[in-house]
């Protein structure tokens, strides 16, 4: 289905004479197009060769489920997480920071340590 445009204006503006200011704009949505409205804002184009294509998507509370990982403050899991981080940091080799490669390797090791500890101790919290 195609959504109906309120104001029929181009979405592409070329500085080349003789070329058409046209382009096919496609947006694929997993919902009925009767729920979706859109507009083109040529006045907001500024220095770009394309205009803004603004789509209003309906969002209802039953479609929103937020999942995030969390550690409860002052819990046993938080204490274990912090201890694991401290122990892991104490085992890393900080002496090879004299090169970009050494710094990158250490950064990756620290990042991996935090990711592994977080995955081990944090738990999923779901919110609607």
N, C-alpha and C positions, 0 to 999 in steps of 0.2 A: 504494500500500500504506500502511497505517496502522501506526505502531509502537504496541505495547501498553504501557499505563501500569501501573506497579507499584502505585501508590497513587492512587486516583481522588479528587482534590481539585480545587476550583475554581482557576482562574488569575486571576480578576478578582474583586475584593471592593469592592462599592459600599457607601457609607454611607447610601444611600437605602432606607428600608424599603419592602417590597413589590416590589423589583426583584430579579431573579435574578442571582446571582453567576456568570454564565456568559459565555463568549466563545469564539469558534472560533480556535484557534491553529494556524496552518499554517506549516510549514517545508518548503521545496522543496530537495531535494538531488539532485545528479547521481550518485547511487550507490544501491545496493540498500538498502532499509530493514532488511534482515536484518542489516546491518553496523552499524546505528545503534541506540543506546539513549538513552532520555531519562527525566528525572524532574522533578517539580515540587517546589519548596522553599517552602511557605507560611510556614515559620518564619523565613525570611530576608527576608520582605516589608517589615518595618519600617513606614515611613510611606507607602509606595506603595500604589496600589490594584490593582497586578498582582503576581503572584508571579514568582519566577525560574523560568524554563523552561530547564533545563540539558540540553544535548545532547552526548553523547560521540561524536565523529567519529573513525573510525579513520584514522590516517595511517601509511602505510608508506614506507620510504625511497625506493622507486622512484617514488613520487608527488611527491617533493619535488625540485625543481630550482630553485636560487637563482641568479638572474642579477643582477649588480651591475656598475656602472661603476666603474672604478678607474684610478688613475695609479700606476705603479711609482715608488717613492721613488728620488730621485736619477737618474731616467732623462732622456733627451733630451726626451721628451714632457712630463714634469713641468716641466722648465726652460722649454720653449716655452709651456706653459700659464701659468706665473707671469709670464713676460715679456709675454704677451698681456694678462693681467689688469692688469699695471702700466701698459702702454701705453694700454689702454682707460680706466683710471681717470684717467690724466693728461690725457685728451682730454675728460673730462666737465666740465660747467659747474657749479661748486659755489657760484657767487655768488647764485643765486636761492633761497636757503634762508630767506627772510624771510616765507614763507607756507606754509600747509599744502599747497597745490597744488604749489609749487616743491619741497617736501620729498618729496611723493608721486612727482613726475616723476623726481627724482633717484634715489629708492629703486627705482623700476621700471627705470631705466637701469642701475643697478648690478646688480640682479637679472638682467636680460637679458644683461648682459656676462658674468657668471659662468656663466649657463646656456649661452650660445653657446660660450664657451671650453671649458667642460666637455664639451659635445657634440662639439667638434672634436678634443680631445686625449685624453679618457678612452677606454678600451676595455672591452668587455664581458668579464666573467669569469663562467664558469658553474661552479657547485659542486653536487655531489649530496650 
